[in-house]
Amino acid sequence: MKKYVFLIVLMGIAIALPLIMVKTTYLVAPLIIIGVAAIFLFGMTFWHYHFGVFLLFIYGSIIFYIDRLLMVAIPYGIAFDFIIVLIFLALLINLKGSGSFQWKTKEPITIIQFIFYAYFILQIANPNAVSISAWLASARFLTIFLLFYILLHFFKNKERIRQFNTMWITVAMIVAAYGIFQEYFGLRDFEWRWVRAVPNRYDLLFVWGNMRKFSILSDPSAYGLFLAFCGTSVLMLALGPVSALKRMSYIGMTLFMFFAMSFAGTRTAYAMIVVAVVLFILLNLRNPKILGASLFVIMIFTILMVGPFYSGPINRMRSTLNFSEDASMGVRDHKRIRLQAYVKTHPIGGGINTAGNSGLRYSRGHPLAGPYDPDSGYLRTALEMGWIGVFMVICLNASIVISGIYNYFNLHDPELRAYNLAFMIPFLGLSVAHYTQDALFQKPVNILVIATYALMIKVKDIDADMQNELPT
């Protein structure tokens, strides 16, 4: 009887689905397929919460590609936050039978986050704000704190770190490959529709006689910064304790990512790499081999900066360090200076979602609202959460870098030391890039940022466990 009932249900669906498509829209079928897949994936996440971590990263990487492909107003961002909540619930269920929750409240990274997110919650009562709904629209930001604890439990051993690295390196290579495909074979029709869907978007993307590429990510900025982070991270892995074959593979992937990154036309990405390499050299002044390799990299960079060859990407890269003739940087500096007066007189800021275009959408009538983009992530935080808020963000970033430097000189296991550098070094570059762009919390690089938070804590625990297991 169960078989017959199941067969009847399937036949009913097979008949109803074409009728619905004819009467409504052809999107019904793919949406049903997506719904069925979502049920399966959510079930897998509840069964194994670490599966949800991979799902989250992959979804965060393809979310904008799906949006451009379907051109349907679906709350993809809410689905991203929902997956985080789902993974967190699965984690809690998993911990009931296998261990206690790791709060890590003695770690500076955790303490500063608690203070910052508590301050973020208190912003709902900011007297300078004009709308509570503006804060509620950003309340999803709190899921980032849940993601921190998810990754804190996920990285329980070196094998988990290796799995995570394999996953994001694979995604980064796909992102890079598709960016190169766009450069040499052009944008697809649905991508051109997206480019022309918003006024002035084409003007922002067509620079130096070339169309800036964005691959499967949200925009050229997110694409360039993501590959800059991943390329620098893979380079750090290449300099770790790996075989010659794997080292050559890592170097090849690094060059591939940096080559693809050049088509993004994001000058901040070049500056990010320079900052990261400088820190790496400073940490290894006593290592002649690494110093020699670093000098070789500097030589190639110098040739690219002054050599007698020109192209759109190369010209844009050279303009990165030419601040005096950078009109874009001049506009940003003028904007920053103009808005500094508000920051000085409002220590708690104007309220969440009050600055720039977000202010026009959520806080009309607010002094900070207007047709502009703060560009700098630090400037947006200073405007909306005051100098108190931006001070907390800087303290958090500093605690990450300080913890990474401490780990580098105190970890015993060379593989863990390499993982530590592979996340801390590019994180410093990204935190500097946050000065000119909203760099730290764009998808999917924001997952790598939170992974850095967690790893700066967990590598110490894993290293200590390994030392305790050694025979005395």
Secondary structure in CASP SS format (residue, H / E / C, confidence):
PFRMAT SS
TARGET T0000
AUTHOR 0000-0000-0000
METHOD secondary structure of the structure
MODEL  1
M C 1.00
K H 1.00
K H 1.00
Y H 1.00
V H 1.00
F H 1.00
L H 1.00
I H 1.00
V H 1.00
L H 1.00
M H 1.00
G H 1.00
I H 1.00
A H 1.00
I H 1.00
A H 1.00
L H 1.00
P H 1.00
L H 1.00
I H 1.00
M H 1.00
V H 1.00
K H 1.00
T C 1.00
T C 1.00
Y C 1.00
L C 1.00
V H 1.00
A H 1.00
P H 1.00
L H 1.00
I H 1.00
I H 1.00
I H 1.00
G H 1.00
V H 1.00
A H 1.00
A H 1.00
I H 1.00
F H 1.00
L H 1.00
F H 1.00
G H 1.00
M H 1.00
T H 1.00
F H 1.00
W H 1.00
H C 1.00
Y H 1.00
H H 1.00
F H 1.00
G H 1.00
V H 1.00
F H 1.00
L H 1.00
L H 1.00
F H 1.00
I H 1.00
Y H 1.00
G H 1.00
S H 1.00
I H 1.00
I H 1.00
F H 1.00
Y H 1.00
I H 1.00
D H 1.00
R H 1.00
L H 1.00
L H 1.00
M C 1.00
V C 1.00
A C 1.00
I C 1.00
P C 1.00
Y H 1.00
G H 1.00
I H 1.00
A H 1.00
F H 1.00
D H 1.00
F H 1.00
I H 1.00
I H 1.00
V H 1.00
L H 1.00
I H 1.00
F H 1.00
L H 1.00
A H 1.00
L H 1.00
L H 1.00
I H 1.00
N H 1.00
L H 1.00
K H 1.00
G H 1.00
S H 1.00
G C 1.00
S C 1.00
F C 1.00
Q C 1.00
W C 1.00
K C 1.00
T C 1.00
K C 1.00
E C 1.00
P H 1.00
I H 1.00
T H 1.00
I H 1.00
I H 1.00
Q H 1.00
F H 1.00
I H 1.00
F H 1.00
Y H 1.00
A H 1.00
Y H 1.00
F H 1.00
I H 1.00
L H 1.00
Q H 1.00
I H 1.00
A H 1.00
N C 1.00
P C 1.00
N C 1.00
A C 1.00
V C 1.00
S C 1.00
I H 1.00
S H 1.00
A H 1.00
W H 1.00
L H 1.00
A H 1.00
S C 1.00
A H 1.00
R H 1.00
F H 1.00
L H 1.00
T H 1.00
I H 1.00
F H 1.00
L H 1.00
L H 1.00
F H 1.00
Y H 1.00
I H 1.00
L H 1.00
L H 1.00
H H 1.00
F H 1.00
F C 1.00
K C 1.00
N C 1.00
K H 1.00
E H 1.00
R H 1.00
I H 1.00
R H 1.00
Q H 1.00
F H 1.00
N H 1.00
T H 1.00
M H 1.00
W H 1.00
I H 1.00
T H 1.00
V H 1.00
A H 1.00
M H 1.00
I H 1.00
V H 1.00
A H 1.00
A H 1.00
Y H 1.00
G H 1.00
I H 1.00
F H 1.00
Q H 1.00
E H 1.00
Y H 1.00
F H 1.00
G C 1.00
L C 1.00
R C 1.00
D H 1.00
F H 1.00
E H 1.00
W H 1.00
R H 1.00
W H 1.00
V H 1.00
R H 1.00
A H 1.00
V C 1.00
P C 1.00
N C 1.00
R H 1.00
Y H 1.00
D H 1.00
L H 1.00
L H 1.00
F E 1.00
V E 1.00
W C 1.00
G C 1.00
N E 1.00
M E 1.00
R C 1.00
K C 1.00
F C 1.00
S C 1.00
I C 1.00
L C 1.00
S C 1.00
D C 1.00
P H 1.00
S H 1.00
A H 1.00
Y H 1.00
G H 1.00
L H 1.00
F H 1.00
L H 1.00
A H 1.00
F H 1.00
C H 1.00
G H 1.00
T H 1.00
S H 1.00
V H 1.00
L H 1.00
M H 1.00
L H 1.00
A H 1.00
L C 1.00
G C 1.00
P C 1.00
V C 1.00
S C 1.00
A H 1.00
L H 1.00
K H 1.00
R H 1.00
M H 1.00
S H 1.00
Y H 1.00
I H 1.00
G H 1.00
M H 1.00
T H 1.00
L H 1.00
F H 1.00
M H 1.00
F H 1.00
F H 1.00
A H 1.00
M H 1.00
S H 1.00
F H 1.00
A H 1.00
G C 1.00
T C 1.00
R H 1.00
T H 1.00
A H 1.00
Y H 1.00
A H 1.00
M H 1.00
I H 1.00
V H 1.00
V H 1.00
A H 1.00
V H 1.00
V H 1.00
L H 1.00
F H 1.00
I H 1.00
L H 1.00
L H 1.00
N C 1.00
L C 1.00
R C 1.00
N C 1.00
P H 1.00
K H 1.00
I H 1.00
L H 1.00
G H 1.00
A H 1.00
S H 1.00
L H 1.00
F H 1.00
V H 1.00
I H 1.00
M H 1.00
I H 1.00
F H 1.00
T H 1.00
I H 1.00
L H 1.00
M H 1.00
V H 1.00
G C 1.00
P C 1.00
F C 1.00
Y C 1.00
S C 1.00
G H 1.00
P H 1.00
I H 1.00
N H 1.00
R H 1.00
M H 1.00
R H 1.00
S H 1.00
T H 1.00
L H 1.00
N C 1.00
F H 1.00
S H 1.00
E H 1.00
D C 1.00
A H 1.00
S H 1.00
M H 1.00
G H 1.00
V H 1.00
R H 1.00
D H 1.00
H H 1.00
K H 1.00
R H 1.00
I H 1.00
R H 1.00
L H 1.00
Q H 1.00
A H 1.00
Y H 1.00
V H 1.00
K H 1.00
T H 1.00
H C 1.00
P C 1.00
I C 1.00
G C 1.00
G C 1.00
G C 1.00
I C 1.00
N C 1.00
T C 1.00
A C 1.00
G H 1.00
N H 1.00
S H 1.00
G H 1.00
L H 1.00
R H 1.00
Y H 1.00
S C 1.00
R C 1.00
G C 1.00
H C 1.00
P C 1.00
L C 1.00
A E 1.00
G C 1.00
P C 1.00
Y C 1.00
D C 1.00
P C 1.00
D C 1.00
S C 1.00
G H 1.00
Y H 1.00
L H 1.00
R H 1.00
T H 1.00
A H 1.00
L H 1.00
E H 1.00
M H 1.00
G H 1.00
W H 1.00
I H 1.00
G H 1.00
V H 1.00
F H 1.00
M H 1.00
V H 1.00
I H 1.00
C H 1.00
L H 1.00
N H 1.00
A H 1.00
S H 1.00
I H 1.00
V H 1.00
I H 1.00
S H 1.00
G H 1.00
I H 1.00
Y H 1.00
N H 1.00
Y H 1.00
F H 1.00
N H 1.00
L C 1.00
H C 1.00
D C 1.00
P H 1.00
E H 1.00
L H 1.00
R H 1.00
A H 1.00
Y H 1.00
N H 1.00
L H 1.00
A H 1.00
F H 1.00
M H 1.00
I H 1.00
P H 1.00
F H 1.00
L H 1.00
G H 1.00
L H 1.00
S H 1.00
V H 1.00
A H 1.00
H C 1.00
Y C 1.00
T C 1.00
Q C 1.00
D C 1.00
A C 1.00
L C 1.00
F C 1.00
Q C 1.00
K C 1.00
P C 1.00
V H 1.00
N H 1.00
I H 1.00
L H 1.00
V H 1.00
I H 1.00
A H 1.00
T H 1.00
Y H 1.00
A H 1.00
L H 1.00
M H 1.00
I H 1.00
K H 1.00
V H 1.00
K H 1.00
D H 1.00
I H 1.00
D H 1.00
A H 1.00
D H 1.00
M H 1.00
Q H 1.00
N H 1.00
E H 1.00
L C 1.00
P C 1.00
T C 1.00
END
